[in-house]
Amino acid sequence: MIENKLKNPEVKKLRAEVVDLKRSLMNLRFQKSTGQLEKTAEIKKNKNKDSKTKNKYE
């Protein structure tokens, strides 16, 4: 049963989305540290999206 859940195409999409969100979060952190980020609230929004997406497939 667990194997079927992990092979589900929807789960694969959600995992790919989590990877993209983590990558963009890292980019936002780099921008913040170099002073290029103007909208610092984007970091919080991205963290929230990441956690919501993780909860969908767990």
DRENTIVEX-965018 format. One record per residue: residue number from 1; x, y, z of N, C-alpha, C in turn. Coordinates in steps of 0.02 Angstrom, whole numbers, plus 50000, padded with zeros to 5 digits. Atoms other than C-alpha are relative to their C-alpha. Layout:
// residues N
NUM,X,Y,Z,X,Y,Z,X,Y,Z .
...
// end
This chain:
// residues 58
1,50041,49940,50000,50000,50000,50000,50043,50063,50000 .
2,49956,49942,49998,50140,50120,50041,50034,50010,49933 .
3,49968,49995,50065,50225,50081,49876,49953,50031,49949 .
4,50048,49971,50047,50067,50123,49780,49992,50074,50012 .
5,50007,49929,49984,50054,50288,49870,50059,50040,49974 .
6,49940,49964,50021,50233,50335,49828,50006,50003,49924 .
7,49996,50000,50073,50213,50290,49644,49945,50041,49967 .
8,50055,49960,50026,50058,50396,49624,50028,50061,49963 .
9,49974,49943,50038,50089,50527,49487,49988,50067,50036 .
10,50014,49937,49964,50009,50661,49596,50053,50013,50053 .
11,49948,49993,49949,50136,50628,49733,50065,50022,49968 .
12,49939,49981,50035,50277,50643,49607,49998,50075,49982 .
13,50008,49929,50016,50209,50812,49552,50010,50043,50063 .
14,49994,49962,49938,50197,50871,49732,50073,50002,50023 .
15,49929,50000,49981,50376,50817,49767,50041,50046,49956 .
16,49966,49955,50045,50436,50909,49613,49986,50073,50018 .
17,50019,49932,49980,50342,51063,49672,50038,50020,50064 .
18,49963,49986,49939,50426,51050,49843,50073,50017,49983 .
19,49931,49987,50020,50597,51043,49760,50005,50070,49970 .
20,49999,49933,50030,50555,51198,49658,49992,50055,50053 .
21,50010,49951,49947,50494,51290,49812,50062,50008,50043 .
22,49938,49996,49961,50652,51247,49908,50054,50037,49962 .
23,49951,49966,50042,50758,51307,49763,49986,50075,49998 .
24,50017,49929,50002,50665,51472,49752,50010,50032,50069 .
25,49987,49974,49933,50676,51492,49941,50074,50014,50010 .
26,49928,49990,49995,50864,51471,49932,50020,50063,49961 .
27,49984,49940,50040,50872,51603,49794,49978,50064,50036 .
28,50024,49942,49963,50767,51722,49899,50046,50016,50059 .
29,49954,49988,49944,50884,51698,50047,50066,50031,49976 .
30,49939,49970,50028,51035,51736,49938,49988,50073,49982 .
31,50017,49931,50018,50949,51892,49872,49996,50044,50062 .
32,50006,49962,49938,50910,51947,50050,50070,50016,50028 .
33,49933,49990,49970,51090,51923,50107,50042,50049,49960 .
34,49962,49953,50041,51158,52025,49961,49966,50068,49994 .
35,50036,49936,50000,51028,52162,49984,49960,50012,49937 .
36,50037,49992,50062,50941,52132,49818,49925,49988,50008 .
37,50071,50018,49990,50775,52072,49891,49963,50060,50030 .
38,50040,49943,49977,50646,52210,49908,49939,49977,50039 .
39,50061,50025,49968,50495,52106,49959,50020,49941,50045 .
40,49977,50053,49955,50554,52009,50111,49943,49954,50021 .
41,50058,50042,49983,50378,51941,50139,49996,49940,49954 .
42,50000,50056,50047,50408,51827,49990,50030,49938,50032 .
43,49969,50057,49966,50517,51717,50101,49948,49963,50042 .
44,50051,50031,49958,50375,51687,50223,49947,49966,49958 .
45,50050,50030,50043,50251,51654,50083,50026,49934,49971 .
46,49970,50060,50030,50370,51529,50005,50005,49944,50051 .
47,49997,50051,49947,50395,51439,50171,49932,49969,50012 .
48,50069,50025,49989,50207,51425,50195,49978,49955,49944 .
49,50018,50042,50056,50181,51357,50020,50035,49932,50004 .
50,49961,50061,49994,50319,51230,50050,49969,49953,50052 .
51,50028,50043,49948,50244,51166,50212,49931,49974,49981 .
52,50066,50023,50022,50068,51158,50138,50006,49944,49949 .
53,49990,50051,50052,50131,51059,49990,50025,49935,50031 .
54,49975,50060,49967,50226,50939,50102,49944,49963,50036 .
55,50055,50032,49962,50070,50907,50207,49950,49966,49954 .
56,50047,50032,50046,49971,50861,50052,50016,49928,49986 .
57,49983,50068,50018,50069,50704,50017,50024,49958,50059 .
58,49981,50040,49942,50111,50649,50194,49940,49968,50032 .
// end
